[in-house]
Amino acid sequence: MAGITGPHGLPFDPALLLNFEGGWDAARVQMLDHMVTLMYSGDHAQRVVAHEVLTQLKTHPESWRAVDTILAGSQSPDTKFFALNVLENVISTRWRVLPDEQKSGIKNYVVQLVIKISADEHFAVTQKHFLTKLNETLVYIVKQEWPHAWESFIPDICGSSKANQSLCENNLRILNLLSEEVFSFGKTHMTSKKVAKLKDSLNAQFSTIYELCNFVFKSHIAQPGSVKQSLLTTTLSTLANFLEWIPLGYVFETDLIQVLLCHFWDPLEYRIECAKCLNEIACLHEGVQQYQPQLIRCFQGCVEKIQLLPENTPQACASLAGPQRIFWEIFHNQIALLLTGFLKHNMAAMEAQQAYMVPALNYLVRITMAPNEETFKICVEFWQTFSARIFLEIQQRKAQPAATPTSPLLLDGSPGLAPSLDGGLAAAQAKIKAYSPVLVEVRKVLISKMAKPPEVTIKENEEGHIVRAEEEDTDEIALYKMIREALIYLTHLDPQNMENIMLQRLSQECLTENTSEHWSPTLLNRLCWAIGSISGAMHEGNEKRFLVSVIKDLLSLCEMKRGKENKAVVASNIMYVVGQYPRFLRAHWKFLKTVIFKLFEFMHETFPGVQEMAVDTFLKICQKCKRKFVTVQQGEQVAFVEEMVSHIGQDISELEHLHICTYFEAVGYMISAA
């Protein structure tokens, strides 16, 4: 054998493992066990030898012949996994060149082994991981043989399932694996023609699979307790994966939805899997127009069930015990997907059901308040889409003329004008009024959970300390952009309400200094990030009044707070907010000048992150307001850039070299406008 000429400290010559003359015996299997053990727990030299031997063994054209002997004789799970890898390798690389009797032999051997292990409940549990690997190997064969050479595969596997619950559970897992291989991973592993053929075959034979799932459900309904919990859970999980692609008649022309809502929602042990199935139904949108009544009834049924849930559970999740918390977090994640699926894909139909629409939105608000980040992202994406939809609908109504000429081809003598569209605008405004209480709560929760903008270089760490943000968090930036868009649309829909909420929250932060309430830098940060994010969304006059109030409160808060950490938090927020409102700064020179001198003051603050943010904000303002600094403003003797020259040395005296570069880049923008 190339590269392995001696025993290498082994009790046998590893070259023996590559000799298949005369077949394998128990001694060879023991050698393989030893080699696999070295691969995982030997020293470096032994692992190198073991890796080379096992790689050559796996790719040897005759190695698959020893698989049955290895599986029967080895006691090592790792060796059994290796044997199945050998089999998978020959199935995926050499299947087409094998004689038919050898293919048939491999297929029958794997099928019989799967049945033997899965039909015995004890084996199915104790050898769970090996059985999973064996299922994968069977699916490899199915992808090669079905449907052209193994047309009866699905009828065979479904037919055998009714005899034994443990076997049925494993067969459903195999069907689930096949579905995933075809619909989820097919494009990466198979040609598009092959994928299309397998999809057509699955669709054509789905009636057999549906009958099996229905048989399991009806057995449970007819005799509660007669079907194992694990089998019901597996059936629901498998069905959830199938619902994405099955013919729509199986969803809307059967009693499937009723079965799910009436028998699998209320028991906690099935609720998550049931919600996954309903979520898949909610997201169906191609070809569902003819099933709108059934889809609406499904939405109504889901909302009725959701209304019976405890109201405060989403927010109370954090205080629950471990397993309970995990259950409710997963469940709320599914509810968020379920409700947003209905509303995103079939919004018009759902909006017609106001008695159900508003409770659904209210529960979504409560889920948005929950601590789970993934669920929060799902909700934010929905609120962004939902608020944009309402805003754009109103804008379109306003933009349309009151009367539009109709086609000149109408020769019936009727007036060439369409009816007034005032009714459409009134309907859109009535919609805002109906959703107003919900949108008020959405504004509050998005403000309180605002993500950090990329411009902010100071944050509160997990220990509660204020530190410099060392690197950008791309996930947080994406979330910030999404919340920002949602807040801008929500501001357009009701600017007065947004202003009231923000100013009220800021007043509360200012009052905490003189009360027993705990000072929360995080809440102040999020509030100020939200304030900065809606720049330009208000009319200029309202924005001026709003911003003056905000800056005044923040400056007084900066004076009130003691300690460098607290002052740094307020300072970073002042800098962020003013940097976000260039329109206001350009219109109010005295305020702009005050802001610039405040930034010069912050450039002497040595707390980590403050100087960096000061020069960055200075640069941003100089880019947006550069003309203001090179023209003589009312009440001034000279242009600001000339006045500034006299104290540049003092301004940069405590800055690092990189920050000095940023400072002079800002000055460069000023001079460029001269």
ZAMARGU-4260 file (C-alpha; in steps of 0.2 Angstrom, whole numbers, plus 5000, padded with zeros to 4 digits):
<rodrens>
0) 5000/5000/5000 | 5007/5017/4995 | 5013/5027/5010 | 5011/5013/5023 | 5025/5001/5023
5) 5026/4995/5041 | 5016/4991/5056 | 5018/5009/5063 | 5017/5003/5081 | 5001/4994/5077
10) 4997/4976/5082 | 4994/4971/5063 | 4999/4977/5046 | 4986/4990/5041 | 4988/4984/5023
15) 4977/4969/5027 | 4962/4980/5028 | 4964/4983/5009 | 4964/4965/5005 | 4946/4959/5000
20) 4951/4942/4993 | 4942/4928/5002 | 4930/4940/5011 | 4931/4948/5028 | 4930/4939/5044
25) 4928/4944/5063 | 4947/4947/5064 | 4947/4960/5050 | 4932/4969/5059 | 4942/4970/5075
30) 4957/4978/5065 | 4945/4990/5058 | 4938/4994/5075 | 4955/4997/5081 | 4959/5009/5067
35) 4943/5019/5069 | 4947/5021/5088 | 4965/5027/5083 | 4957/5040/5071 | 4947/5048/5086
40) 4958/5045/5101 | 4976/5041/5095 | 4991/5052/5095 | 4995/5063/5080 | 5006/5050/5071
45) 4993/5037/5074 | 4979/5048/5068 | 4989/5052/5052 | 4991/5033/5048 | 4972/5029/5053
50) 4966/5043/5041 | 4976/5037/5026 | 4971/5019/5029 | 4952/5023/5031 | 4952/5035/5016
55) 4959/5022/5005 | 4947/5009/5012 | 4932/5020/5009 | 4937/5023/4991 | 4942/5005/4987
60) 4930/4998/4973 | 4927/4982/4983 | 4925/4989/5001 | 4906/4990/5000 | 4906/4971/5000
65) 4912/4970/5018 | 4899/4982/5024 | 4887/4969/5030 | 4900/4959/5039 | 4906/4975/5048
70) 4888/4980/5053 | 4885/4963/5060 | 4902/4960/5069 | 4907/4977/5075 | 4902/4984/5092
75) 4908/5001/5089 | 4896/5015/5084 | 4910/5024/5075 | 4914/5009/5065 | 4896/5006/5060
80) 4895/5024/5054 | 4911/5022/5044 | 4904/5007/5036 | 4888/5016/5031 | 4899/5030/5024
85) 4907/5017/5013 | 4890/5012/5007 | 4885/5030/5004 | 4901/5033/4994 | 4898/5018/4982
90) 4879/5023/4980 | 4883/5041/4975 | 4899/5038/4964 | 4897/5020/4957 | 4879/5015/4958
95) 4876/5016/4939 | 4890/5004/4935 | 4885/4991/4947 | 4876/4975/4940 | 4858/4975/4944
100) 4859/4960/4956 | 4872/4969/4966 | 4861/4985/4967 | 4846/4974/4972 | 4856/4966/4985
105) 4862/4982/4993 | 4844/4989/4992 | 4836/4974/5000 | 4850/4973/5013 | 4847/4991/5019
110) 4828/4990/5018 | 4828/4974/5029 | 4841/4982/5041 | 4830/4998/5043 | 4814/4987/5046
115) 4824/4976/5059 | 4830/4990/5069 | 4815/5002/5068 | 4802/4989/5071 | 4809/4985/5088
120) 4806/5000/5099 | 4820/4996/5111 | 4833/4995/5096 | 4825/5011/5088 | 4829/5021/5104
125) 4846/5013/5109 | 4852/5014/5091 | 4844/5031/5087 | 4859/5039/5079 | 4864/5023/5069
130) 4846/5022/5063 | 4846/5040/5057 | 4862/5037/5047 | 4854/5021/5040 | 4839/5031/5035
135) 4850/5043/5025 | 4858/5029/5016 | 4841/5022/5011 | 4837/5039/5004 | 4853/5039/4994
140) 4847/5023/4986 | 4829/5030/4983 | 4836/5045/4974 | 4845/5034/4962 | 4831/5021/4960
145) 4815/5030/4962 | 4803/5031/4953 | 4810/5022/4937 | 4817/5006/4945 | 4807/5006/4962
150) 4790/5013/4957 | 4782/5005/4972 | 4793/5013/4985 | 4780/5025/4993 | 4766/5013/4993
155) 4777/5000/5000 | 4784/5011/5014 | 4766/5018/5018 | 4758/5001/5018 | 4771/4993/5030
160) 4768/5008/5042 | 4751/5003/5048 | 4757/4986/5056 | 4769/4994/5069 | 4770/5011/5077
165) 4788/5012/5079 | 4791/5006/5061 | 4778/5019/5056 | 4787/5033/5065 | 4803/5029/5056
170) 4795/5027/5039 | 4788/5045/5041 | 4806/5051/5045 | 4812/5043/5029 | 4798/5051/5019
175) 4803/5068/5028 | 4821/5066/5023 | 4816/5062/5005 | 4805/5078/5004 | 4819/5088/5011
180) 4832/5081/4999 | 4820/5084/4984 | 4812/5101/4989 | 4825/5109/5000 | 4842/5103/4994
185) 4838/5096/4977 | 4845/5110/4967 | 4863/5108/4975 | 4864/5089/4973 | 4854/5085/4957
190) 4850/5091/4940 | 4835/5102/4938 | 4827/5088/4926 | 4830/5075/4940 | 4823/5087/4954
195) 4807/5090/4943 | 4804/5072/4940 | 4805/5068/4958 | 4794/5082/4963 | 4781/5076/4950
200) 4782/5058/4957 | 4780/5064/4975 | 4765/5074/4970 | 4757/5060/4960 | 4759/5048/4975
205) 4755/5060/4989 | 4738/5052/4991 | 4746/5037/4999 | 4756/5048/5011 | 4741/5058/5016
210) 4731/5043/5019 | 4745/5037/5031 | 4745/5054/5041 | 4726/5054/5041 | 4726/5036/5047
215) 4738/5041/5062 | 4727/5056/5066 | 4710/5047/5065 | 4717/5033/5076 | 4722/5045/5089
220) 4705/5054/5088 | 4695/5038/5089 | 4704/5031/5103 | 4715/5044/5113 | 4730/5037/5120
225) 4731/5022/5108 | 4744/5031/5097 | 4762/5035/5104 | 4765/5054/5107 | 4782/5052/5098
230) 4773/5045/5083 | 4760/5060/5083 | 4774/5073/5085 | 4783/5065/5070 | 4768/5064/5059
235) 4764/5083/5063 | 4782/5087/5059 | 4783/5077/5043 | 4766/5085/5038 | 4773/5103/5041
240) 4787/5099/5029 | 4775/5092/5016 | 4762/5106/5016 | 4774/5118/5007 | 4772/5108/4991
245) 4757/5096/4992 | 4742/5098/4980 | 4731/5112/4988 | 4716/5100/4988 | 4723/5090/5002
250) 4724/5106/5013 | 4707/5115/5009 | 4696/5101/5002 | 4699/5089/5017 | 4696/5091/5036
255) 4714/5093/5039 | 4713/5111/5046 | 4699/5107/5058 | 4708/5091/5064 | 4724/5102/5068
260) 4714/5116/5077 | 4702/5104/5086 | 4714/5090/5092 | 4732/5096/5091 | 4732/5114/5097
265) 4726/5113/5115 | 4738/5099/5121 | 4754/5107/5125 | 4764/5092/5119 | 4758/5094/5101
270) 4755/5113/5100 | 4772/5118/5093 | 4771/5106/5079 | 4753/5110/5076 | 4757/5129/5074
275) 4771/5124/5062 | 4758/5115/5051 | 4746/5130/5052 | 4760/5142/5048 | 4764/5132/5032
280) 4746/5134/5027 | 4746/5153/5031 | 4761/5155/5019 | 4752/5147/5004 | 4749/5160/4991
285) 4751/5153/4974 | 4734/5146/4968 | 4725/5149/4984 | 4712/5162/4977 | 4699/5149/4974
290) 4701/5143/4992 | 4699/5161/5000 | 4684/5156/5011 | 4693/5141/5018 | 4709/5151/5021
295) 4699/5165/5030 | 4691/5151/5041 | 4708/5145/5045 | 4714/5162/5050 | 4698/5165/5061
300) 4701/5148/5069 | 4719/5152/5073 | 4715/5169/5080 | 4701/5162/5091 | 4714/5150/5098
305) 4727/5164/5101 | 4714/5174/5110 | 4712/5161/5123 | 4731/5161/5127 | 4737/5170/5143
310) 4740/5188/5138 | 4756/5192/5148 | 4765/5176/5143 | 4776/5184/5129 | 4784/5197/5141
315) 4784/5185/5156 | 4795/5172/5146 | 4811/5178/5154 | 4806/5174/5171 | 4800/5156/5167
320) 4810/5140/5172 | 4821/5134/5158 | 4811/5121/5149 | 4795/5131/5150 | 4804/5147/5144
325) 4811/5137/5129 | 4794/5130/5125 | 4785/5147/5125 | 4799/5155/5115 | 4798/5142/5102
330) 4779/5143/5102 | 4779/5162/5101 | 4791/5161/5087 | 4779/5150/5077 | 4764/5161/5081
335) 4774/5176/5075 | 4777/5167/5058 | 4759/5160/5058 | 4751/5178/5060 | 4763/5187/5049
340) 4761/5173/5036 | 4743/5176/5035 | 4744/5194/5034 | 4759/5196/5022 | 4753/5183/5009
345) 4734/5186/5010 | 4732/5204/5018 | 4717/5210/5008 | 4707/5194/5013 | 4712/5196/5031
350) 4709/5214/5032 | 4691/5211/5028 | 4689/5202/5044 | 4692/5216/5056 | 4684/5207/5071
355) 4699/5195/5069 | 4712/5206/5062 | 4714/5218/5076 | 4716/5204/5090 | 4729/5196/5079
360) 4738/5213/5078 | 4737/5215/5096 | 4744/5198/5100 | 4758/5202/5088 | 4762/5218/5098
365) 4764/5207/5114 | 4775/5195/5105 | 4786/5210/5099 | 4788/5214/5117 | 4795/5197/5121
370) 4814/5195/5124 | 4818/5182/5110 | 4828/5191/5097 | 4824/5180/5082 | 4805/5182/5085
375) 4808/5201/5087 | 4816/5202/5070 | 4801/5193/5062 | 4789/5205/5070 | 4799/5220/5065
380) 4800/5215/5047 | 4781/5213/5048 | 4778/5230/5056 | 4789/5238/5043 | 4779/5230/5029
385) 4762/5234/5037 | 4765/5252/5041 | 4773/5255/5023 | 4757/5247/5015 | 4745/5259/5025
390) 4756/5274/5021 | 4758/5270/5003 | 4739/5266/5001 | 4735/5284/5008 | 4748/5292/4997
395) 4741/5283/4981 | 4723/5289/4986 | 4729/5307/4988 | 4739/5307/4972 | 4724/5301/4961
400) 4713/5314/4954 | 4695/5316/4960 | 4689/5311/4943 | 4697/5302/4929 | 4692/5302/4910
405) 4686/5284/4905 | 4690/5276/4889 | 4684/5286/4873 | 4678/5269/4866 | 4663/5270/4878
410) 4650/5275/4866 | 4634/5274/4876 | 4633/5292/4879 | 4637/5291/4898 | 4648/5305/4905
415) 4666/5301/4903 | 4671/5303/4921 | 4674/5290/4934 | 4666/5291/4951 | 4674/5302/4965
420) 4689/5293/4974 | 4685/5303/4990 | 4677/5287/4996 | 4694/5277/4994 | 4703/5290/5004
425) 4690/5290/5017 | 4691/5271/5018 | 4710/5272/5020 | 4709/5285/5034 | 4696/5274/5042
430) 4708/5260/5042 | 4721/5271/5051 | 4708/5275/5064 | 4704/5257/5066 | 4723/5252/5068
435) 4728/5268/5078 | 4728/5260/5095 | 4738/5245/5089 | 4751/5257/5080 | 4753/5267/5096
440) 4759/5252/5105 | 4770/5247/5090 | 4778/5264/5091 | 4781/5262/5110 | 4789/5244/5108
445) 4800/5248/5093 | 4807/5264/5102 | 4810/5254/5118 | 4820/5240/5108 | 4828/5251/5095
450) 4845/5244/5088 | 4861/5253/5089 | 4865/5264/5073 | 4883/5261/5065 | 4888/5280/5070
455) 4887/5276/5089 | 4904/5271/5096 | 4898/5269/5114 | 4887/5255/5121 | 4883/5246/5137
460) 4891/5229/5139 | 4884/5213/5147 | 4891/5218/5164 | 4882/5235/5163 | 4898/5245/5160
465) 4898/5259/5147 | 4912/5254/5134 | 4918/5258/5117 | 4911/5247/5103 | 4926/5239/5095
470) 4918/5233/5079 | 4902/5234/5069 | 4889/5221/5072 | 4881/5218/5054 | 4866/5209/5061
475) 4862/5224/5073 | 4865/5237/5058 | 4852/5227/5047 | 4840/5227/5062 | 4843/5246/5065
480) 4839/5249/5046 | 4823/5239/5047 | 4817/5247/5063 | 4821/5264/5056 | 4811/5262/5041
485) 4796/5256/5052 | 4798/5271/5063 | 4798/5283/5048 | 4782/5276/5041 | 4774/5276/5058
490) 4779/5294/5060 | 4771/5299/5044 | 4755/5290/5049 | 4754/5300/5065 | 4768/5313/5069
495) 4760/5320/5084 | 4758/5303/5093 | 4777/5299/5089 | 4782/5316/5096 | 4772/5314/5112
500) 4779/5296/5115 | 4797/5302/5113 | 4796/5318/5123 | 4786/5309/5137 | 4799/5295/5138
505) 4813/5308/5138 | 4805/5318/5152 | 4804/5301/5162 | 4823/5299/5160 | 4826/5317/5166
510) 4816/5314/5181 | 4824/5298/5186 | 4839/5308/5194 | 4827/5314/5208 | 4817/5298/5211
515) 4821/5280/5217 | 4820/5273/5200 | 4835/5265/5193 | 4844/5275/5179 | 4845/5265/5163
520) 4858/5271/5150 | 4851/5257/5138 | 4833/5265/5138 | 4840/5282/5135 | 4851/5276/5121
525) 4837/5267/5112 | 4826/5282/5114 | 4839/5294/5107 | 4843/5282/5093 | 4824/5281/5088
530) 4824/5300/5089 | 4838/5301/5077 | 4831/5288/5065 | 4815/5298/5061 | 4825/5314/5054
535) 4815/5322/5040 | 4799/5312/5043 | 4790/5328/5051 | 4786/5344/5044 | 4800/5357/5046
540) 4791/5368/5059 | 4786/5353/5069 | 4803/5345/5068 | 4811/5361/5075 | 4800/5362/5090
545) 4803/5344/5093 | 4822/5344/5092 | 4824/5360/5103 | 4814/5351/5116 | 4825/5335/5114
550) 4841/5344/5115 | 4836/5355/5129 | 4831/5340/5140 | 4847/5330/5135 | 4858/5345/5140
555) 4850/5347/5157 | 4852/5328/5159 | 4870/5330/5155 | 4872/5343/5169 | 4862/5332/5181
560) 4871/5316/5179 | 4887/5312/5190 | 4901/5301/5185 | 4911/5300/5168 | 4901/5284/5162
565) 4884/5293/5164 | 4890/5309/5156 | 4898/5299/5142 | 4881/5291/5138 | 4872/5307/5138
570) 4886/5315/5128 | 4886/5302/5114 | 4867/5303/5113 | 4868/5322/5111 | 4881/5320/5097
575) 4871/5307/5088 | 4854/5316/5088 | 4861/5333/5082 | 4871/5324/5068 | 4855/5316/5062
580) 4846/5333/5059 | 4856/5343/5046 | 4841/5352/5040 | 4838/5359/5057 | 4856/5364/5059
585) 4857/5373/5042 | 4842/5383/5047 | 4848/5389/5064 | 4866/5395/5064 | 4867/5400/5083
590) 4861/5382/5087 | 4874/5375/5075 | 4888/5385/5082 | 4883/5380/5100 | 4884/5361/5094
595) 4901/5363/5086 | 4908/5371/5102 | 4900/5357/5112 | 4909/5344/5100 | 4925/5353/5103
600) 4922/5351/5122 | 4919/5332/5120 | 4935/5331/5110 | 4944/5333/5127 | 4934/5320/5136
605) 4945/5305/5138 | 4932/5292/5142 | 4933/5278/5128 | 4923/5281/5113 | 4918/5299/5116
610) 4932/5308/5107 | 4930/5296/5092 | 4911/5300/5091 | 4915/5319/5093 | 4926/5319/5078
615) 4915/5308/5068 | 4900/5319/5072 | 4910/5335/5068 | 4915/5327/5051 | 4896/5322/5047
620) 4890/5340/5051 | 4904/5348/5040 | 4899/5337/5026 | 4880/5342/5027 | 4882/5360/5032
625) 4899/5365/5025 | 4893/5381/5017 | 4887/5388/5034 | 4905/5388/5040 | 4913/5398/5025
630) 4900/5412/5024 | 4898/5426/5037 | 4883/5423/5047 | 4871/5436/5054 | 4878/5443/5070
635) 4896/5437/5066 | 4911/5447/5061 | 4920/5434/5051 | 4916/5416/5044 | 4917/5402/5056
640) 4931/5394/5047 | 4942/5409/5050 | 4938/5410/5068 | 4941/5392/5071 | 4959/5393/5065
645) 4964/5402/5081 | 4959/5387/5092 | 4963/5372/5081 | 4978/5368/5092 | 4968/5368/5108
650) 4954/5358/5100 | 4966/5343/5094 | 4978/5344/5109 | 4971/5328/5117 | 4965/5318/5101
655) 4974/5303/5095 | 4982/5303/5078 | 4968/5295/5068 | 4955/5307/5076 | 4966/5322/5071
660) 4965/5315/5053 | 4946/5315/5054 | 4946/5332/5062 | 4956/5339/5047 | 4946/5330/5035
665) 4931/5339/5042 | 4940/5356/5040 | 4944/5351/5022 | 4925/5349/5018 | 4923/5367/5026
670) 4936/5374/5015 | 4930/5365/4999 | 4914/5375/5000 | 4923/5392/5000
</rodrens>
